[in-house]
Amino acid sequence: MQHSLKTLSALILGLGTMGIAHGAGFQLLEQNASGLGSAYAGSAAIADDASTVYYNPAGMTMLPGMNVSAGVVAIKPSFKFSNGGTTGPTYFGDNFLGPFGGQPTGGPDGGDAGTWAAVPNAYFTWQVNQRIWLGLGVGAPFGLMTDYEEGWAGRYHSEKFSIESININPSIAFKATDTLSFGLGVNWMQLDADYRKAQYAFLDSAAGMNGDLEARVKAKGDAWGWNAGLLWQATPDTRFGLSYRSKVKIDADGTTRVSNRTLNATAAGVLTSAGVIGTHDAETSVELPDTAIFSVVHQLNDRWTLLGDVSWTGWSSIPELKIQNSGIPDAKLDLRFKDAWRVALGAHYRYSDAWTFKGGVAWDQSPVRDDAFRPASLPDNDRYWVSLGAQYRFNKNTKVDIGYAHLFVKSTSVNNTSDPQHAGVLKGDYKSSADLIGVQFSHQF
């Protein structure tokens, strides 16, 4: 009996902490609202407000005097699962469950796991002299939340997962010539994760001691990175931008709390009076990916501006996640993320001195390799963007941007067999999409 309890704690605590890697596989492009209306095409070359600090710090040399921008993008993803044969774990610890394992889990499909989230941002730039600019940006470059109904069919993979980040990015830019500029920034990033899942527990068939436990992990970490960029005004009408953001290795520390949910067990040593089996220290490291963006902006005429973007994200920096636990066995999750590409095209139409209208489309590749490694906490797939937006200028120094985008997500099936022994097989289909709406205020002093 005591051996079974130790195995149970090791299993729950080790798997519970694995949620961190799923959230780290989601990057938020929405670091301003002014680019949302054109699907972020031309993001490293447009440089029309202070948010260029994030996308390309060299773009600060396009902004005379002092500039501020602040805004928020609200994101509503939708993840609706249809069960296609999800089964439970086949092992309890090191013990094969025999006819008790690998059975259909039952439970509902989980409802809509997508929830509203807000991505705020704020930026400041200052022209020191004719050659040097300083800037500061604050944003949230990584984040995701999925929240399923308690007891749903895939509860042994995930029930609720959220990740929040904050990035502080001081920067400097240098105008080398009238047509060529360089920029450099440093980044301090903090990551917070909160993950909850169920785990089937089987202690004693004769006594009927079986059912679900709940594992919840909370972890936090921070680290430093850097970013750089260049901006080239090739002709009076055409501008190119190239930017790079480094990998950021986060060492996260936290605890996992394991409590009873439906386990039919109240014997001494199994549960405390509060229903908590244990709280253990846990730590892990995740290397968030580097990114590169190549952009072009072309002034076609007095009315039309054309924008293009090709970007790359090095998600292969997260092939797996290794968990180190205090007093219990370590754990490992096989993710096999792949590098991903994004292509965006957009246009601005200047209707009048006050109004500019925007539109854009994009193809955005998912880092999830295939159905066998698609996690419930990140049921991601390739998506297509369709965006619309508008900018209103109150005067030559003050403007407001609004933008909207709808993301069409490719038909998504899942047959997650990465850990059938301890999590079971998640099998079915997801119907997914997302809506984004943003607003941003910018002012030049």
C-alpha positions in Angstrom: 0.0 0.0 0.0 2.7 2.5 0.9 4.6 1.6 -2.3 1.4 2.4 -4.3 1.1 5.8 -2.6 4.7 6.7 -3.4 4.2 5.7 -7.0 1.0 7.7 -7.1 2.6 10.9 -5.9 5.5 10.6 -8.3 3.2 10.0 -11.2 0.9 12.9 -10.5 3.5 15.4 -9.7 5.8 14.6 -12.6 3.0 14.8 -15.2 1.4 17.8 -13.7 4.4 20.1 -14.3 4.5 19.2 -18.0 1.9 21.8 -18.8 4.5 24.5 -18.9 6.0 23.3 -22.2 2.6 23.4 -23.9 2.0 27.1 -23.1 5.6 28.0 -24.0 4.8 26.8 -27.6 2.5 29.8 -28.2 3.8 33.2 -29.2 1.7 36.4 -29.3 2.3 38.6 -32.4 -0.2 41.1 -31.0 2.3 43.6 -29.6 0.4 46.6 -31.0 -3.0 47.3 -32.5 -1.8 49.5 -35.4 -0.5 46.4 -37.2 -3.5 44.2 -36.5 -5.6 45.7 -39.3 -3.1 44.6 -41.9 -2.3 41.2 -40.4 1.1 42.6 -39.2 2.4 42.7 -42.7 5.5 44.9 -42.9 5.9 44.9 -39.2 9.7 45.3 -39.2 9.7 48.1 -41.8 6.5 50.2 -41.2 7.9 52.1 -38.2 4.9 54.5 -38.0 4.6 54.6 -34.2 6.6 53.8 -31.1 5.7 50.1 -31.2 8.5 49.6 -33.6 10.6 49.2 -30.4 9.3 45.6 -30.4 9.2 44.7 -34.1 12.4 46.5 -35.2 14.3 49.0 -32.9 16.0 50.5 -35.9 12.6 51.9 -36.9 12.9 54.4 -34.1 15.0 56.6 -36.4 11.8 57.3 -38.4 10.2 59.0 -35.4 11.3 62.6 -34.6 11.1 64.0 -31.1 9.4 62.0 -28.4 6.6 59.4 -29.2 4.3 57.3 -27.0 2.0 54.5 -28.0 -0.3 52.4 -25.7 -3.0 49.9 -26.5 -4.6 46.5 -25.9 -5.6 43.6 -28.1 -8.4 41.4 -26.9 -8.2 37.7 -28.1 -11.0 35.2 -28.1 -9.9 31.7 -29.3 -12.3 28.9 -29.7 -11.4 25.2 -29.2 -14.3 22.8 -29.5 -13.5 19.1 -29.1 -15.5 16.2 -30.5 -14.5 12.9 -28.9 -13.5 10.2 -31.3 -12.4 7.4 -28.9 -10.4 8.9 -26.1 -9.2 6.3 -23.6 -7.7 6.4 -20.1 -4.2 5.4 -19.0 -3.0 1.8 -19.1 -0.6 2.0 -16.2 -0.8 3.2 -12.6 2.8 4.1 -11.8 4.8 1.0 -12.8 1.8 -1.3 -12.5 -0.1 -2.5 -15.6 -3.9 -2.0 -15.0 -4.9 -4.9 -17.2 -8.7 -4.8 -18.0 -9.1 -1.7 -15.8 -6.8 0.4 -18.1 -7.2 1.8 -21.6 -10.9 2.1 -21.3 -13.1 5.0 -22.7 -12.9 7.9 -20.3 -16.5 9.0 -20.6 -17.4 12.5 -19.7 -18.5 15.5 -21.9 -16.5 16.9 -24.8 -15.3 19.9 -22.7 -17.3 22.8 -24.1 -15.4 25.7 -25.6 -12.0 25.7 -24.1 -11.1 29.1 -25.5 -11.5 32.2 -23.2 -11.1 35.9 -23.6 -7.6 37.3 -22.9 -6.2 40.8 -23.1 -2.7 41.6 -24.4 -1.6 45.1 -23.3 1.4 47.1 -24.6 3.1 50.4 -24.1 6.0 52.1 -25.8 8.2 55.2 -25.7 10.8 56.6 -28.0 13.1 59.7 -27.6 15.3 61.3 -30.3 18.5 62.2 -28.4 20.1 63.9 -31.4 20.4 63.5 -35.2 22.0 60.1 -34.9 20.8 58.4 -31.7 17.3 57.3 -30.4 16.3 55.6 -27.1 13.2 53.5 -26.6 11.4 51.4 -24.1 8.7 48.8 -24.7 6.5 46.7 -22.4 4.4 43.9 -23.7 3.4 40.2 -23.3 5.0 38.1 -26.1 3.8 34.7 -24.9 0.5 33.6 -23.5 -2.4 31.2 -23.8 -5.4 30.0 -21.8 -7.5 26.8 -22.4 -10.3 25.9 -19.9 -12.3 22.7 -20.3 -15.3 21.6 -18.3 -14.2 19.6 -15.2 -14.4 15.9 -15.9 -14.3 16.1 -19.6 -13.2 13.1 -21.7 -9.6 14.4 -22.1 -9.2 15.4 -18.4 -6.1 13.2 -18.0 -4.3 15.5 -20.6 -5.4 18.9 -19.4 -8.4 20.7 -17.8 -7.2 24.2 -17.4 -4.0 25.8 -18.5 -2.9 29.5 -18.5 0.4 31.2 -19.1 1.2 34.9 -18.8 4.3 36.8 -19.6 5.7 40.3 -19.3 8.6 41.6 -21.4 10.5 44.9 -20.7 12.6 46.0 -23.6 14.9 49.1 -23.4 16.4 49.8 -26.8 18.8 52.1 -28.7 19.0 53.0 -32.4 21.7 54.6 -34.5 21.2 56.4 -37.8 24.3 55.5 -39.7 23.4 57.3 -43.0 20.4 59.0 -44.4 19.2 55.6 -45.6 20.5 53.0 -43.2 19.8 52.6 -39.5 20.6 50.0 -36.8 18.9 49.1 -33.5 19.6 47.0 -30.5 17.6 46.1 -27.4 17.8 44.0 -24.2 14.8 42.1 -22.9 13.8 41.0 -19.4 11.0 38.4 -19.5 9.0 36.8 -16.7 6.8 33.8 -17.3 3.9 32.6 -15.0 2.2 29.2 -15.6 -0.9 27.7 -13.9 -1.9 24.2 -15.0 -4.5 21.7 -13.8 -5.3 18.2 -14.9 -6.9 15.0 -13.6 -5.1 11.7 -13.0 -6.7 8.3 -12.7 -5.7 6.5 -9.5 -6.1 2.8 -8.8 -5.0 1.6 -5.4 -7.1 -1.4 -4.4 -9.7 -3.2 -6.6 -11.0 -5.2 -3.7 -11.7 -2.1 -1.6 -12.9 -0.1 -4.6 -10.1 2.4 -4.1 -10.0 4.1 -7.5 -11.1 7.3 -9.1 -9.6 10.7 -10.1 -7.2 13.0 -8.3 -6.4 16.6 -9.3 -2.9 17.9 -9.9 -2.2 21.6 -10.1 1.1 23.2 -10.8 2.1 26.8 -10.5 5.5 28.0 -11.6 7.3 31.2 -12.3 10.7 32.1 -13.9 12.5 35.0 -15.6 15.5 35.5 -17.9 17.3 37.9 -20.2 17.5 38.1 -24.0 18.2 40.6 -26.7 17.0 41.8 -30.1 18.4 43.7 -33.0 17.4 45.1 -36.4 18.3 47.2 -39.4 16.2 49.5 -41.6 17.2 50.4 -45.2 15.4 53.1 -47.2 16.3 51.7 -50.6 14.4 54.3 -52.6 12.2 57.2 -51.6 9.2 54.9 -51.9 10.6 51.5 -50.8 11.9 50.5 -47.3 13.2 47.2 -46.1 13.4 46.0 -42.5 15.2 43.0 -40.9 14.9 42.1 -37.2 15.9 39.3 -34.9 14.9 38.4 -31.3 17.1 35.9 -29.4 16.1 32.7 -27.6 15.3 33.2 -23.9 16.0 30.3 -21.6 13.6 30.4 -18.6 14.4 28.5 -15.5 11.0 28.0 -13.8 10.4 27.0 -10.1 7.1 26.2 -8.5 5.0 23.6 -6.6 2.5 21.0 -7.6 -0.5 20.4 -5.3 -2.2 17.0 -5.6 -5.7 16.7 -4.1 -8.6 14.2 -4.1 -11.5 14.6 -6.5 -13.4 11.3 -6.9 -10.9 8.8 -5.5 -12.7 6.5 -3.1 -10.0 6.4 -0.5 -9.9 7.9 3.0 -7.5 5.7 4.8 -4.8 7.3 7.0 -1.8 8.2 4.9 -3.7 8.4 1.7 -5.4 11.7 2.3 -5.0 14.5 4.8 -8.1 16.0 6.5 -8.0 18.7 3.8 -8.0 16.2 1.0 -4.4 17.0 -0.1 -2.1 14.2 -0.9 1.1 16.3 -1.2 2.8 19.5 -2.3 6.3 19.1 -3.8 8.9 21.5 -5.3 9.4 21.2 -9.0 11.7 23.0 -11.5 12.2 22.9 -15.3 13.9 24.9 -18.0 12.4 25.9 -21.3 14.2 27.7 -24.2 11.7 30.0 -25.8 12.3 30.3 -29.5 14.2 33.0 -31.5 12.5 34.8 -34.3 13.5 36.6 -37.5 11.4 39.0 -39.6 12.0 40.4 -43.1 9.6 43.1 -44.2 9.1 45.5 -47.0 6.9 48.6 -47.3 6.3 50.3 -50.7 4.6 53.6 -51.2 2.7 52.9 -54.4 1.3 56.4 -54.7 -0.2 59.2 -52.6 -3.1 56.9 -51.6 -1.8 53.3 -51.4 0.9 51.7 -49.3 1.8 48.0 -49.8 3.3 45.8 -47.1 4.8 42.4 -47.0 6.3 40.1 -44.3 8.1 36.8 -44.0 9.0 35.6 -40.5 10.5 32.5 -39.0 10.3 31.1 -35.5 12.7 28.5 -34.2 10.3 26.3 -32.2 12.7 23.4 -32.6 14.4 24.8 -29.5 11.7 22.9 -27.5 12.1 19.2 -28.6 11.2 18.0 -25.2 10.6 19.1 -21.6 12.5 17.6 -18.7 11.1 18.0 -15.2 13.2 17.8 -12.0 11.1 17.1 -8.9 12.2 17.1 -5.3 12.0 13.7 -3.6 10.2 12.0 -6.5 11.3 10.8 -9.9 12.0 13.2 -12.8 9.7 13.3 -15.8 10.1 14.0 -19.5 7.6 15.1 -22.2 8.2 14.4 -25.9 7.0 17.5 -27.9 9.1 17.5 -31.1 8.1 21.1 -32.0 9.2 22.1 -35.5 10.3 25.5 -36.8 7.5 27.6 -38.3 7.0 30.2 -41.0 4.6 33.1 -41.4 3.8 35.1 -44.6 1.7 38.2 -44.6 0.5 40.7 -47.2 -1.3 44.0 -46.5 -2.2 47.4 -47.8 -3.1 50.9 -46.4 -5.4 53.3 -48.2 -5.2 57.0 -47.2 -8.8 58.1 -47.7 -8.1 61.6 -46.4 -5.7 63.5 -44.1 -7.7 62.1 -41.2 -8.6 58.6 -42.2 -6.5 55.6 -43.3 -8.0 52.2 -43.9 -6.1 48.9 -43.7 -6.4 45.3 -44.8 -4.3 42.2 -44.7 -4.1 38.4 -45.1 -1.6 35.9 -43.6 -0.7 32.3 -43.4 0.7 31.2 -40.0 2.3 27.8 -39.5 1.9 25.9 -36.2 4.9 24.4 -34.4 2.9 21.2 -33.5 4.4 18.5 -35.6 1.4 16.1 -36.1 -1.7 14.7 -34.5 0.3 12.3 -32.3 1.9 15.3 -30.5 -1.0 17.8 -30.4 -1.7 18.5 -26.7 -5.1 19.4 -25.3 -3.6 22.5 -23.6 -2.5 23.7 -27.0 -4.7 22.2 -29.7 -2.9 24.3 -32.3 -2.8 24.1 -36.1 -2.0 26.2 -39.2 -4.2 29.2 -39.5 -5.2 31.9 -42.0 -5.7 35.6 -41.1 -8.1 38.0 -42.6 -7.8 41.5 -41.1 -9.4 45.0 -41.4 -8.5 48.2 -39.6 -8.6 52.0 -39.6 -6.6 54.9 -38.3 -7.9 58.3 -37.4 -5.7 61.3 -37.0 -7.0 64.0 -34.7 -4.1 66.2 -35.9 -0.5 65.7 -37.2 0.7 64.5 -33.7 -2.2 62.4 -32.4 -3.9 59.3 -33.8 -5.9 56.3 -32.8 -5.8 52.8 -34.5 -8.4 50.1 -34.4 -8.1 46.7 -35.9 -10.0 43.4 -36.2 -8.8 40.0 -37.4 -10.5 36.6 -37.8 -8.3 33.5 -37.8 -9.5 30.5 -39.8 -7.8 27.4 -38.3 -7.2 24.4 -40.5 -9.3 21.3 -39.7 -7.6 19.8 -36.6 -7.6 16.1 -35.7 -5.8 14.8 -32.6 -4.6 11.3 -31.8 -2.2 12.1 -29.0 -0.3 8.9 -28.2 2.7 10.5 -26.7 2.1 8.9 -23.3 -0.7 6.3 -23.4 0.6 4.6 -20.3 0.0 7.4 -17.9 -2.3 9.9 -19.7 -4.2 7.7 -22.1 -4.9 8.5 -25.7 -6.7 11.7 -26.6 -8.5 11.1 -29.9 -11.0 13.2 -31.8 -11.3 16.5 -33.7 -11.1 20.1 -32.8 -13.1 22.9 -34.5 -11.0 26.0 -33.8 -11.0 29.7 -34.7 -10.1 33.0 -33.1 -11.2 36.7 -33.1 -9.0 39.6 -32.3 -9.9 43.2 -31.7 -7.5 46.0 -30.7 -7.2 49.7 -30.1 -4.1 51.9 -29.8 -3.4 55.5 -29.0 -0.2 57.2 -30.3 1.1 60.7 -29.8 4.2 62.6 -30.9 5.5 65.4 -28.6 
